Amino acid sequence: MNDSNSNLIYQSATALAQAIQRREYSAREVVQAHLDRIAAVNPALNAVVHWMQKMPRTGRCRGQGVGSSRKLGSPARGAVHGQDWIETAGVICAAGYPERSRYVPTEDATVVARLRAAGGIFLGKTNVTVSNPVYGRTNNPYNLAYSPAGSSSGEAALIAAGGSPFGIGSDSGGSIRQPAHNCGIAGLKPSTGRVPLTGHFPRINPLADPRTVIGPMARYVEDLGLVLPIIAGPDWRDSSTVPVPLVNWRAVDPKGLRVAFYTHHHLADPDPACFAAVHAAAAGLAAAGLQVEAALPPRMEEVYDITRDYWRRPESESWDEWRADGEVVLSSLAVEQHLFAWDRFRRSLLSFMAQYDLVLTPAAELPARPHGEPDGSIAYTLTYSLTGYPCVVVRAGTSDDGMPVGVQVVARPWRDDVALAAAQIIEAAGGGWRQPPAL
């Protein structure tokens, strides 16, 4: 890689946008540098399943990949990838399912349309899950024998390797946060109801599943804060999106904010690297003037029981008519008992959050592991999917074998700004993305 490309691909999206405005770089140069990087690293990563060719004179990118020959993009000032569960007009959205391997949406998901309108150039679609029967396995850029984890695996791997400054993923139990942890980048699970789910596949019916959200992933926390205002807000199609004003995270005064942190609980015990990362992040927050103390929320032992009952309930594969995706295995009484237990859990966590502005936890109890070995569980991330709270994962350490270690920062409902501000402090205190040595 030449030095000029290196200077481009490892900058934040925020810095790139400012440099383009100052005419230090052209949008064409920025996009082409990332396309060149994709071509260089994707054979090893298998992170991108459809991507764009060189930037032609029109300023538009031409699609490359099965069935994606339509011209896409705009003469814009940015570059972005999208997870293959988020539909993009004219590009195959297989979502890892063989039966969708030639499905081409005719309409952008709301988040894609908003990024295009803001000047984002769509570079490509990234692989979902660690492995799927359509596109195969994605590898971790810090060690190709290791797993990136989670359903936003390709997105995290490609961003970490410099193929895009930011991208879009989705998260039900940790699918933005786990890959961010394993690949050493930053990922935001916004407050439930902050970002429309229109155009996500599988279809999300938010009354039945208030866990799943769409959110940004990037190497730098500041880019999460850059993207969130663009994609947030009602689209008058997803009835779960709430018009709660989004506060600028840079306006947050962190001094005096109350932070609870924990490492061990009923369902998980972190390994030494994950334990050390949380304590290093807690020390960084304390040094910045936050009030940090050890405290464990109540009812943590109920997280998996509630989730297992949720998984046993069928959902509709369509927004417009009932198409059950599984058999009915719970009685109506069992469903009501499940909803009761879930709501009781949410109330107990809300009472806990009355005492704290933030919660700091491991992102998982294990760092990235080799393919075929058990990954860390979703015990830490799933808790706050059940409550719908905003969460940011940011790198805060390194394992003995050189793999990134992330921590999770959780804020009160709708205080995405506070979670971002705290994550930026952790990043500045010595955490944050580092260039993968293997690529």
N, C-alpha and C positions, 0 to 999 in steps of 0.2 A: 504494500500500500504506500502510495506517495504521501509526502508530508502534508500537502494541501488537502487531500481527502481525509487524512487523519484529523486535521484541524476542524473539518466540517462535521464528520460523523459522530464525534464524541462530545460535541457541544450540546447544551440544552436547547430545547425548542424555543425557549424564551430568548436565549442569547442569539440564536439563529435569526429569529424574527427581527430582533433589533438590528442585527448586522445587515440584513436585507434592506431594512428601512434606511440605513445609513449608506446603502449601495456599496458595502464592502464585498458582498457576494450577490449573485443573482439567484433567483428562485431556481432557474435551470441548473446552475452549478450545484446547489444544495441537493436537489432531487437526483441528479445524475450521480453524485457521490454516494448516495444511499443505494441507488440501483446497482452501482458497481460493487458495493459492499455485499449486497444480497447475493449477487452472482458469485462472489468469492467464498462466502461462508455457508451458503445454503446446502451445497452438496454434503457437507459434514453434519449440519444441524437438522436438515429436513424440517425447517421451521415454517417456510413459506410454501403454500401449495398453488397459488396463482399470483403472478407478479407482473410488473410492467416492464416494457422494453425501454430503450433509451428515450430521453426527452426530445421529441421532434420540434421543429421550428414553430409549430402552432402553440407550443407551451402545454400541449396535452400529452398524457401518457397512453401508449397503446397497450391493450391487454395482452398478456402472454399466459398460455395455459389452456387446458381442454375447454373448449366452448367459450373462451373469453376473448374474442377478437374485437369486441366493441371498444371504441375510444372512450377513455375515462379521464376524469380529473379536471383541473382548471388551471389557468395561469396564475397560480396562487403562491402564497409565501409560507409554505410549510409542507411537511411530509408526514403521512400517517399510515399505519397498518390497521387492519381490522380482523378480529377473530372470526373463524369460519362458522360461528353460530350467529353472526350478525349480518343480515342480508344487505347486499350491495347490487344495485341494478346492473344487469349485463354480465355479472361474474357468477360462476357456479358457486352455490352454497350447499355443499354436500353435508356439512355438519358431522362428517365422519360416518354417515350412514350409506351403505351401498345403494339402497333404493332411491337416494337423492343425488347420486353421483353425477347426474346430468341436469339437475334442477337449476335453472337460471332465473332468479327473481327479476321482476320488471320494475321494482320500486326499491329505493334505498330505505333502510331502517332510519328512524327519526334521527338517531345520533349521527349516522353517516351523512344524511342530508344537511344537518346543522354544521358539521365540520366542513363540508364542501362550501356551504354558503359563507362560512367564515374565512375561506381561502385555503382550506386544506387540500392537498393533492393526495389522492388515494393511490398508494403504491402496491398494495396486494392484500391477499387473504392468508392468514396464518393457521397452522394446524391446531386441532383440538384434541384434548386428552393426550396422555403420554404416547398412546398408540391407538390407531383405529384401522379398520379393514380397508378403508379407501386410500389413505395416504401413508400409512405406516407409522414408524416411531420417530419422535422428536428427541434430540439429544441436548444435554446441558452444555453451554459454551465454555464452562470452566473445566469440564472434563467430559469428553464425549461418551464415556462409558457410564455416566451418571444420568439420573432422571431429572427433568425439569419440574415434574409433578403437576397435577391439576389440569382442568380443562382449558385453561388459557396458556398452555405450555409453550406452543409455538410463538405466541406473542411475547412472552417473557424472554425466551431464548434469543429471539431476533433482536429485541431492544437491547438486551445486555451485550450482544455482539456488535452493536453499532449499525444495524440495518435500518433502523428508524428511530427518531428521537422520542416518539411516543406512539401509543396505540390504544385500542379499545378492547376490553374483555368483559366477561360476565362472571358473576360470583353467586353461588347458592349457599355453599357451606365453607368456601375458602378458595374458589377457583381463580380468583385474581390474587389473593393473598399468598397461597401456597407456592405458585410459580414465582411470584416476586421474591419470596423468601429463598427458594432454591436457586434462583438465578441472580440474586444480588441487586435487584432493581427496586423501585418504589411502586406501590399499587394502592389505589383507593377504592374501597367498597363504600359508595356514598350511602347516605341515609336512605332507607327504603322509601320510595315515593318521590325521590329527588329527580331521577332521570327516567324518561319514558322507555318502556320495554318494547314498543312497537317495532316490529321487524326482527325480533329475536326468534331463533329456532333452536330447540323446541319452544313452542308457544307457551308463554307464561300467563296464567290466569291469576292475577295477584291476590284475589280474595282467597283462593285455594293455596297459593304459595307466596306468602309475604316475605320470603327469604331472598329471592333472586333479584339481583340488580345488575345494571350495566355501569361500568366505570372505567376511568383512565389508568394506563400503566405507562411508566416512563423511567428513565435513569435517575431523574432528579425530582425532588418533591415539588419544586417551583413549577414544574410542567404539569403536575397533577392539578395545581391551583390555576394554571393557565387554561386547561381544557375543561374543567368542571363547569364554569359559567356558560360555556358554549353549548354544552350538551344538556344542561339542566333545564327544568321547567315544563309545564304542561304542553302537550301537542294536540289536545282535544280528541285523542283517539284512545290512549291508555287512561282509563278512568281512575287508576291508582295514583297518578302523579299529582302532587300537591303543590300549589303555588307559594311555598314558603320562601321568603327572601333569602338569598345566599349572601352571607357576610364575607367581605374580603379577608382572606386569611392573614394578609400582611398587616392588617389593622389590629390583630389580637395582641393584647399585652399579656405575656405569659407569667409575669411575676405574680406570685401569690396563688396561681392555679393549684388546685388540690389533685394529687395523683395517687391512686392506689396501684400497687404492683404486686404481682404474684408469679411464681414459677411452677410450683407443684400444686396439684389438686386431685380430686377423686379419680379422674380419668386419665391423667397423664403425668409423667415425671420427665423433665427435660434432661438431655445429656449435658455434659459439662460445658460444651461450647454454647448451647442455647441458654443455659443457666447464666453463663458469664456475659452473654450479650445483653440480657435483660438488666443485669446489675450495672453494666457499663452505661446502658441507656438511662437507667434511673439516676446514676451519678451525673450524667450530662444534664438532665432536666433539673436536678437539684442545684447544680452549679449556675444554671440560668435563672434561678430564683423561684422555681416551683416548689411547692410543699409536697414531698414524696414520702409515702409510708407503705409498709406491707399490709395488705388487706385482701381477703378472698371473698368474692361475692357469694351469696347463699344459693342453695339448690343446684350447685354445679353437677351433682351426681345425676340429675334428671335429664341432662342434655341429650344423651343418646337415646333414652327411652322415648322422649318426645319426638325425636327425629325418626326413629324406627317406625313409630306409628304413622308419622307423616308419609314415609316411603310406602307404607302399606295401603294408603288411600289412592285410588285411581284419579288421574287428571284427564282433562280433555286435550286431544291433540289439535283441536281447532278452537279459535276464538268465537266462531259463529254458530257452531252446532256441537252437540255432545258426541264426542268420539273418545271413548275411554281407552286409556293406554295400558290398562291392565285389568285383572279380575278384581271383583269386590271381595275382600277378605275380612273386612271389619264390619261388624253390625252397626246399625245407626246409633245404638247406645255407645258402642266403643268409639265411634267418631266423635260424639259429643263429649265423652270423657277425655279424649285426646285434646280437643279444643279447650276444655276446661283446664287441663294440666298445663297446656301451652300458655294460656292467658295468665294463669297463676304464676308461672315462671317469669313471664314478662313483667308482671307487677312487682315481683320480688327484686328483680334487677333494677327496675325504675326507682324503687325505694333506696337501693344501694347507691345509685347514681345521684341521689339527692345530697349525698355527702361528698361527692367527688366530681371534678370536672373531666377527669381523664382516668383511664385504666391502661396499664402497661403490662403486656404478657409476652411469652414466646409466640412466634408465629406457628411453630410446631415443636414437638419435643426432640426431633432429629433434624440435622442438616440434610442436604441432598444426599441420596444414597445411590449406589450403582443400580442400573436397570436389573429388575428381577428381585431385588431385596425390598423388604417392607419400607415404605415411606413413613415419615411421621404422620400421626393421626390428625384429624381435623377438630380435635377436642377444643383447642383454644379458639379457633376461628368460628366454629359452628355456634358457639355460645351467643355471639353477637349477630349472627345471621338470624337466630330465633328472635332476637329483640329488635332487629332492624337498625341498629346504631351505626354511625359512620366509623370506619376503621381505615387506618393507613398502615401498611407494612413497609419498613425501610431497613436497609442493611445496617447492622450494628456490631458485626463481628465476623470471625472466620474460624472454620473448623480446623482440626489438626491436619486434615488432608487437603486444605486449601479451598474448601467450598464456602460460599457465602452463608451467613447466618442473619436472618431478619428478626425483627421484633414487631409486635402489633401494638398500635396506639389506638385506643377506642375513646370516643367522645360521647357526650350526651346526644339525644335525638336532635337532628337538624344542625348540630354544631360541627359540621364538616370543617369549618374554618379553624376551629380549635384543634382538631385532630391533625390538620395539615401544619399548623404552626408548631405543634409539639414535635411532629416528625421532622420538620426542618431543623429544629434545635438538635435532635439526635444525629441527623445527617451532618450538620456542621461540627458537631463535637467529635467526629472521627469515624462516623459510619458512612453509609452511602456507597454508591456504585464504584467499582474498580474494574479496570479493563481486564477482560479474560486473557490470561497469558497464553492459552493454547491457540488463540485465533488472532 
